[in-house]
Amino acid sequence: MIDETEYRVALILTRSRRLMGIRSSSSIELPVISIPLFRRAADQVTRRIKQQWKISAVVLDILAAAGSNPPCAVVEVRSDTWDFEAEGFCVAELGEIGEVSLDESQRHFLGTILLDGGATRGAFSQIGWIDEAQRWIQSSVDEHEVVFNGEIRHLNGGGTFCLIRLGTEYGPAYWIKGVGAPNDHEFAVTRFLAGHCSEHLPPIVAMRTDWNAWAMEDFGMSLNNSDSLDDFKCAARELATLQQKLVARSEELLALPCVDHRIGTLNAKVDEIVEYLDGAMRQQTSTKVAPLTSSRLREIRNCLHDACNALQDLQIPDSLMHGDLSPGSILSHEARCAFTDWCEAYVGNPFISMEQFCVHVRRKSDNTKHWIPALKNVYGSAWTDRLTADHVRRAIELVPLVSVLSYLYGRGDWLRSSRRDEPAVQSYARSLARHMDRITAEANPQEALCPSN
C-alpha cells in the first residue's frame, strides 16, 4: 500500500481569476485530494486532478499549513471548457471559504495570488504565466513554427521554481526549468555551459534572467529508462569529453559559483568532517547496527588523508564535476548524451563524478552491476591523451573513498549551520561513514589507500 498525504486544492479559472469551491450545509470549502508521499507534489497534484475532474492544470504554488492542517495547492485550470457545476463546484469569493479549508497564512497568500496574479510570490505563481511562456518560446524559435497542443506535464512548480513540459502539434515538445534560492546558481551554470559546451546539454532555445529560467527542446529519454550498456558507455565517454573541454576554466566555474571540491579543499575538511561523524555516531539511537568507534573513525580519517594526498600527487587537472550524476540526469538520443540538472555543480577531480555515476549504475538493477568495469574503462581511455595509463589506473583505484567524502561535503554550508544537528542529516552522515568503513576494509583498497599502515 502506498502512503498518501492530503492536499487542499484551490482551483482558479484563468480568465476570470475566480475561485472554485464546494458548497456544504454551512459554508463553502476547498476540495481535498490525496497524493503519494515522497513524490513531486506538482506532478502528483496535476495527475490526480486530471484523473478526478478530467481537466488540465498547473500548480501555481504550494502553501504550507500551520500545525496538522494539510498544505494547499493553488492550481490554475487550463481547460477552456469545463462544466464545473456538473462536478459539484461553485464560484466562490475567498472570504466565503471556511476556516477548515485555509489557515490564516494560506488565506493571505492565496489572496495575494488572486489579487495581483501571484507576481509577489514569484514568476511561476502568476496566473496565466503559461501563456506568456508559450509566446516566449514561439518568439525564440526561428527554424519552424511552434504550435502548442495543450498537453502539459508539470513536474515541479510554485514561486521561483518550475519544471514543466509543453506539448506541440508537431516538432519537439519543450521543457521550461526555472530556479530560485538556494538553487539560483543553476541558471548561471547552465548559461555558462550553453555558451561553451552546448552540444553536451539538451538543445536550449531561450533563457531569461527575470525568471531565472531556460526553455529546452525535448531530448531523447532518461537513462533511467535504458537497459542498454551502450547508452551508459556513451554517457561515460561524453562526460570525459565535457570535462576535458573545461579543464582550464576552473576559476570561471568557481565564480559562477560552482562549489570548490578540489582535492586540497576536501583534504582540508577531513578532520572537521570526521569530528562531526564521531559526534553523529554518539547520537545514534538505533540498535540495528553498532556505531563506528572513535578509533575506527580516526583510521578512516587517516585513509582519507592518504587518498587525497595520493590523488593530488597524480596531478590530474581539475574540471567540472556533476555532484548528482544519476541516470535520471542524463538523456540519450541517437548515440548522443546530454547532461541536465546542474544544481550540484562542483569543481574538482573529474574522476570523482565518474565514480559517483558508477554508484548509481550499481543501484539501478542487479543486471547493471557487471557494467562497472566496462564503464570505467571507457571513461579512463578517454583521458589517455592527457594522463598516463598508470595515472588513470591509480585514479580509478583511489577515487571511491574520496567520492564518498565529496558526497558528504556537498555544498559545505551544512557544516556550519543548524542543519548539522538535524536527525535526518546525522543519519545520512552515519550511512556514508559506514560506506567509507566498508571501502577501507576491503583488501585491495586498503593497500592503495593506506600504504603507511
N, C-alpha and C positions, 0 to 999 in steps of 0.2 A: 504493500500500500504506500502511495506517495503522500508524504506530509504536505499539507497545504496551509496557506495563510489567507486571511480575508483582507479585501480592499474595498473601501467605499469608492464609488465611481461618480465623478461629476462630469456628465456629458454636456458638451457645449455645441450648439449649432453654429457653423462657421459664419454664415451671412448675418444672422440676426443677433449673434452672441447671446442667445437665450439658453438658460439652464434647464436641464431635464430633471424631473423628479417623479416619484411615485406617491400618489395620494393614499394616506392611511386614514383611519377614522378620526384622528385628532390633528394630524399635521401632514406635511409633505417631506418625504425622506429620500435620500440618495440610494440607488440600488447597491447591493453587495454582491461581489463575485469572490471566488476562491481560486488561487493560483498556486502552483507548486513552489515549495520553498527552495531557496538557493538557485533560482533561475533568474534570468534577466527580467526585471519587473515589466518594462515597457513591452517586450516581446510577448510575455505571457498574458498581460492585460489585454493587448490588442487581439491576440489569438482567441481569448475567451469571449471577448465582445463579439468577434466575428462569428463564433460558434453559436452564441446565445441569441444575438439580435440580428445577425446577417448584415452587419454594416462594417464599412471600413473606417478605421480611426487611427489617430496618432496621439501619443501621450505628450501633453504639454509640460506636465510637472508631476512629481510625486511629493505630496505634502505629508510629512511625518506628523504623528499624533503624540499628544502627551499621555503618559500612563499606558493603560492597556487598550486604548482606543485603536482601531485599525487605521493604517495610513489611507490617504485619499488620493486616488489617481485622477488628475484633471485631464480630460480627454476631449479632443476636437473631433467631431463627427465629420467624416469626409465623404459620406454617401449623399448624393444630391436628393435622391428620392428615398425617404424613409417614413413609413407610416408609424410614427412613434406612438400615436394614440392606440393603435391596434396592439402594441406591445405593453400597454398599461402605463405609458408615460404621459406627463402633462408638463406644460411650460410653467416654470416657477421663478419667482424672484429669490435672490439669495436670502433675504430676510424671512422667507417662508419656510426655508429648510430647517427642520427640527434640530434641537441640540444633540440628539442621539447620533446624527449623521456627521456633525462637524464640531470640533472643539474650537476655542476662541482663536487660536493661531491659524488653524486651517481656514476658518471663515475669513480671517483678514487677508490671507494670501490669495484665496480664491476670488475675493472681492477685487483685489488688485489686478488679477488677470482679466476679470470681466470688465473692469473699468478702463484700463489703459491697454488692453490686449496682451498683457504679460511683459511689456517692454522692460519693466524694472526687475523682473525675475531672470532675464537673460533672453538671448535671441531665440532660443528654441522653446520658450514658454509663450511666445507671441501667437495669438490666434491668427491663422492664415499664413504663417511663415512658410508653409509648404508651397504655397502659390508663388511666393517671391523666390524660393529656392529653385523652382522649376523654370522660372523666367531667367534666373541667373545662369543655369546650365544651358538653356536654349541659346542665350546670347553669347555663350563662351565656346560653343561648338560650331565650327565653320564648315567642317567636312561634309556634314549631312544635316538634314532637318531632324530635330528631336521632337517626337510626339509622345507624350506620356499617356499611359492607358489606365491610370487609376490604381494599379496594383502597388501596394505599399507593404513593406516588411520592416517594422520598426523594432530594432533590437535594443536600443538604448536611447533614452530621451529625458529631457527636463532641464530647464535653466540654461546652463552653458555647455551641456553635454548632448551629443547626438550621434547615433549610428543608424542610418536608415537606407533602405533600398527602394528605388523608384523604378517601376517597370515601364517599358516603352512599347509602342506598337510594332516597331521594327528597329533593328540595330541593337546595340548593347543597352542593358539596364544601367542605372547609375546609382552609386553609393555616395552619401554625404556623411562625413565624420566631422564632428566639432568637439573641441576640448576646452575645459576650463580648469581653474585652480583645483587641486595642486598638480594637474597634468597638462597645464597650458604650454609647457615647453615642447610637447609632442608636435605642435604646429610648427615651431621653428625648426625642429629636427627634420620633419617631413619636407618642409620647404627647402632646406639645405640639400637633402638627398634628391629631391625632384630636380634641383638645379645642377647637380653634379653626377648623379647616378640614376637617372630616371628609368633606365632600362631594367633596374632591379626592383622597381615599385610597380603597382598596378597603374595603368595609364591615368594620370591626373589631368583633368581638363580645366580646372579653375581652383583658385584659392582666394579667400577673402579674410582680411585681418580683423574686420569689425565683428565677425562671427568666430574667429579663430578656427576656421573650418576649411575643408577642401572637398571637392567633388571628383569622383573617380569612376571610370568605366568598370563595369562588372568584368572580372577576370578569372576564368578557369574555376577550379574548385580547390577547397582547402585540402591539405594533406591529411587532415582527419578522416577524409572520405576516400583515401587512396590506400590500396594494398599492394602497390607496385614498388618494388625496390628501386627500379629505375627512376621513379619520381623523387625518391628520397636521395638517391645519388646526385640527381640534378640539383637538389637543394644544397647538398654539401659542397658541390663544385661552385655553384653560384654564390654561396656565402663566402667562400675563399676569394672569389673574383672581386666581389664587392669590397671586402676588407682590404685587399691589396690596392685597390684604387684610392683608398683613403689613408694609406699608411703615413703619408707626410702631412696629414691635416689634423693631427691631434689637438693642437691649440685652438683651431677653428671649432672643432667639435665640442671641446670643453667650454667654449664661450657661448654655446647655444642656449642652455647648457646641457651637455651630456655629463653624467656622473663620473668622477675620477675613480677608475678601478685599475689604474696602473699598478704593477706588481709592488713597487715601492710603497704606494699608498696602502694597499691591502696588508702588506707586511707590517707597516707601522700601526695598524689597527688590531693586530693579532692579540696582543696582551690584553687590551681593553675588552675585546670580544670574549676571550676565554675567561676573563674575570667575571664578565656578565653571565656566561654559561654556567660557571660554578655557582653563582647565586641562584640562577634559574633552576638548577638541579636541586638545590636545597629547598626550593619552593614546591617541588613535586609532591602531590598528594596521592596520585595513583600508585597502586602496588603491582600493576600488571608487569612492569619491567623495572628493575632496580636503577636508580640514578647513577650516572657516572661519578666516580670518586674524584676528589680534588687531585690526587696524584695521577690518575689516568688523564685528566684534562691537561695537566702540565705536560705529560708525554705528547698529547695531541698538539699542544702549543709548540713544542719543540719541532715536531714534524712539520707543522705549518711554516715555521720559520725556515726550516731546511728546504722545503719545497719551493717557497718563494725565492730564496737565495739561489737555488739551482736553476729555476726558470729565468731569473734575472741574468745569470751567467750566460745563458744561451743567446742573449741579446736579440730576441725576437722583436721586431718592430711593433709598437703599439698601433692599434687601429680601432675602428668602430666595433662595439660589442652589442649584441641584442640580448638583453637580460631576461627576456621571457620568450625564448625561441621554441615554442611548442609547435607541433604540426598545424595547429589552428591558425598560426601567424604566417603560414607560408601557403601561397596559392600556386597551383600548377596548371599550365595550359600549353599544349603543343610543344613539349620538350623545353619549356621555359618556366622559370620560377620567379615569383615576386614576393617580397617581404613586406609585411604590414605590422601595425601596432607597435610603433616605436616609442611608446611611453617610457619603457625601461631601456633607454639608450645610454650606454656607458662607453668609456674609452679605456682600453687595457689590452692585455694579451689576447689576441684573436682566437687562440686555440680554446680558450675557456668557453666561448659561445658554442663551439662545435661539441665540446664535452657535454654541455647542458642540453643541447639538441639531442644527443645520444641518450641521455637520461629519459627524455620524453619519449623517444622512439622505443626504448625498453618497456615503458609503461603502456604503450599503445595496445599491444596484444602479445600473447605468447609467441605468435608467429613472426614477430619482428625482432626478437632479441638476437637472433643469429645474424641480423643485418649489420650489427655494430662494426665488426672488423672491416667489412667492405666500405662502409661509410667513412670510417677514419682513414682508410687507405686512399679513397678518392680525395678527401679533404687534404690530407698530408701531401699527396702527389702534386696538388695544385700549388704548393708552396716551395717546391724544389728549385724553382728559378731564383728564389731569394735565400733559401736555407739549405744546409746540407741534409742528406738523408738521416744522418745520425742526430742532428738537432731536431728534426721532425719527430723521430722516434722518441727521443728523450722528452720532448714537449708533450707528446701524447701520453707518456708514462706519468709525467708529473702533474698534469692539469686536473685529474679527478679530485684530489683533495682541495686544491686551490679554488676549483669551481664551486665547491660547497661553501667555502669561505665567501666567495663572491655573491652567491645566492643569499647568504645570511646577512651580509653587509648591505646589499640592496642600495637604496639611495643614501643610507648612512644617517639620515636625520633622526631615525627612531632611537638611536643610541643615547641621544641627549634630550629626549622628550619623555613625557609621562607614559607614552605608549610602551616603553620598555617593560613597565610593570604590569601590563595587561596580561591576564592569564592566557589568552589565545596567542599572544606574541611569545610568551615564555614557552608555551607548549611547542610552537613551531621551532623555536630555537633549540629546544631539547631534542626534537626529532632530527634536526640537521647535525647536532653534535653526535648523535648516535650513528648517523651516516658517516661522519668523519671517523668515528671509532671503528666502524667496520672496514673502511678503506685502509686505515693504518694498520689494522690487524691482519690483513692479507699478506701472504709471504712475499710476493714479488714487489708490491708497492712498498712494503716495509724496508726492503733493501734500497729501493730507489729514493724513498722519501727521507729516511733516517739513517744515512750512512755513518753518522757519528755514534749511533747506539750499538 
